[in-house]
Each structure stands twice: as C-alpha cells, then as structure tokens.
C-alpha cells in the first residue's frame, strides 16, 4: 500500500513540475511575441508615414497638372493637350498645393 501512495505522489510531483515547465515556456513564448509585435507596430507606422507622403506627392502632382490645364487621367490615356486656366482657379490650385506640400509654386 505504501508503494502505491509513493508512486502516486511521485507522479503528482512530476506532473506539477511538468506544468511549471509548460508555464515557463509559454511565458517565454509570450515575451517573444510581444517583442515581435512591437517590431511589427514600428514597421506599420513607418509604412503609414511612407504611404501618406506618397499620397500627398500624387495629390500635388495632380494639382500641378490641373495648373497647366490638364489632368492625370488624360495624361495616362496619352492626351497631352492643355487648356487655359482662369486666374481664380490658378490661385486656388496653388493654395491647395501649398497646403499639401508646404511649398509655394
């Protein structure tokens, strides 16, 4: 009878140590995941900044094409014709470009 109690006790102690080892491994894995997530967060922020600057540049280019009396869709299709732009439209376009780029044209 004593042998059975000893074996059961040893099995339970072994199970407890095994569970502790599993918890330590999970804690280690979780710490590594947190580090990886922080790295991904930084990459996503950098990508968002780059996307915003690319978008702003495209918007400015579209406005500059409007300034000479054309538009991006026409240029893409191969139509390079231009039309005169009124003074009021020209000032409005220049103001929009200034808002986007921070530079006066």
C-alpha positions in Angstrom: 0.0 0.0 0.0 2.9 2.4 0.8 4.4 1.8 -2.6 1.2 2.8 -4.3 1.0 6.0 -2.3 4.7 6.7 -3.1 4.2 6.1 -6.8 1.1 8.3 -6.9 2.9 11.1 -5.0 5.9 10.9 -7.4 3.5 11.0 -10.4 1.7 14.1 -9.0 5.0 15.8 -8.2 6.3 15.1 -11.7 3.0 16.4 -13.2 3.3 19.6 -11.1 6.9 20.2 -12.3 5.9 19.5 -15.9 3.1 22.0 -15.6 5.5 24.6 -14.2 7.9 23.9 -17.2 5.0 24.4 -19.6 4.0 27.7 -17.9 7.6 29.0 -18.2 7.8 28.0 -21.9 4.5 29.8 -22.5 5.8 32.9 -20.7 9.0 32.9 -22.7 7.0 32.5 -26.0 4.6 35.3 -24.9 7.6 37.6 -24.3 9.0 36.8 -27.7 5.6 37.5 -29.3 5.4 40.9 -27.6 8.8 41.8 -28.9 7.8 40.8 -32.4 4.5 42.7 -32.2 6.4 45.8 -31.1 8.6 45.5 -34.2 5.6 45.0 -36.5 4.0 48.0 -34.9 7.0 50.1 -35.8 7.1 48.8 -39.4 3.4 49.5 -39.8 3.8 53.1 -38.6 6.7 53.6 -41.0 4.6 52.2 -43.8 1.7 54.5 -43.0 4.0 57.5 -43.0 5.5 56.5 -46.3 2.1 55.9 -47.8 0.9 59.3 -46.6 3.9 61.1 -48.2 3.4 59.2 -51.4 -0.3 60.0 -51.4 0.5 63.7 -50.8 3.0 63.7 -53.7 0.4 62.2 -56.0 -2.2 64.8 -55.0 0.3 67.6 -55.6 1.2 66.2 -59.0 -2.5 66.0 -59.9 -2.9 69.6 -58.9 0.1 70.8 -60.8 -1.3 69.1 -63.9 -4.5 71.0 -63.3 -2.5 74.2 -63.1 -1.3 73.8 -66.7 -4.8 72.9 -67.8 -4.7 69.1 -68.0 -5.5 66.2 -65.6 -3.9 62.9 -64.7 -6.5 60.7 -66.4 -5.9 62.5 -69.8 -2.2 62.2 -69.5 -2.5 58.4 -68.6 -4.5 58.0 -71.7 -1.9 59.7 -73.8 -3.7 63.1 -74.3 -1.2 65.8 -73.5 -3.4 68.7 -74.6 -3.7 71.6 -72.2 -6.4 74.3 -71.7 -6.0 77.7 -70.3 -6.8 78.0 -66.6 -8.5 81.1 -65.1 -6.6 83.2 -62.6 -9.1 82.3 -59.8 -8.6 78.5 -60.5 -4.8 79.1 -60.6 -4.7 80.8 -57.2 -7.0 78.0 -55.8 -4.8 75.3 -57.1 -1.6 77.0 -55.9 -3.2 77.3 -52.4 -4.1 73.6 -52.4 -0.5 72.6 -53.5 0.8 74.9 -50.7 -1.4 73.1 -48.1 -0.2 69.7 -49.3 3.5 70.3 -49.8 4.2 73.3 -47.6 6.0 74.9 -50.6 4.9 77.6 -52.8 4.9 77.1 -56.6 
